[in-house]
Amino acid sequence: MRYSTSLLLGFLACAPRKTVTPPADTTPAVTLERTACFGSCPVYRVSIFPSGQVTYEGKAHVRRTGSANGKIEKRQLDALLEEIDRSGYFSFAPRYTSGEPACGRYATDAPSVITSVTLNGRTHRVEHDYGCGSVPGALVVLEQRIDQAVGTTQWTGK
């Protein structure tokens, strides 16, 4: 018995090994996070992965707190990414927050939205405080389009 166990272990040691490759879908293509305000603004984060897989994390003032998963069709994601690229998203300032030159006039107590997009090897992240008056209108539209594409109302109720 001892001889056969050693022989078996010897064969296993020489056997070809499969390499484990991490999934290509680990970096989200698009993320959107809505932050708190001095009121009942919905607080959540949603991520869309290249496969169309969607993850949601509800934090406060939403119908569903905690995690949920969904999926959008690949063509929907491709159309959203094309719209994002055409809008000039990658040329938007990284921060539209109080004290930043890109903010303009500022009003307090508003929520923020943080988006990030990875497309064709480029990644860009934009912090948008809704109290800033000089935000490109296209950014606000894109934030709404991300919510629409994912259908976040199913979890937020708003």
Steps between C-alpha positions, in 0.01 A plus 500: 500500500783739585665434163183572299435826690853621425460402138168685477647814658792483257264491203297790638812709552589460133147551368443814294345777706217721392572864548223694662438827323296767672172583330528779243182647643645621832528870416171682454450682170274756671430590862262753649477586868246738648590648839302639791356849532336685789170328433381169358704471181551140387847369586624208289770372266456313175768337283466368146756244387608435138279188484193706591495368857376765745567527872304730729565602859220697666605699806223741606166648391446224243239225471767231517800535730782253463618319189318400185602380156363556154600486138465719196547390143846550351354722227352729769839532666669564165246773419550658843879496464472654153278775637742562786794523260316733258395729787861589576498325839876443489556875467281594801682633805565229758333706774202731502511560874510800732821696464590355159524747209267282290223525764393859446233634736438268791191416707526275806305193610481326161587137429792392284534250222828322432537327166783306344536358154758262355500490122768401248775496763403839642346554843351826620326585827282806560375631834193718452359696794149609404568829678739605222354733241749454214461129432463401134140409427623191315636361829160524668338331199757216510437443871129462425571275200708264715209469744258442211720238330529301822145559615603608849140593585435128555722526811476866598129551444581850371 
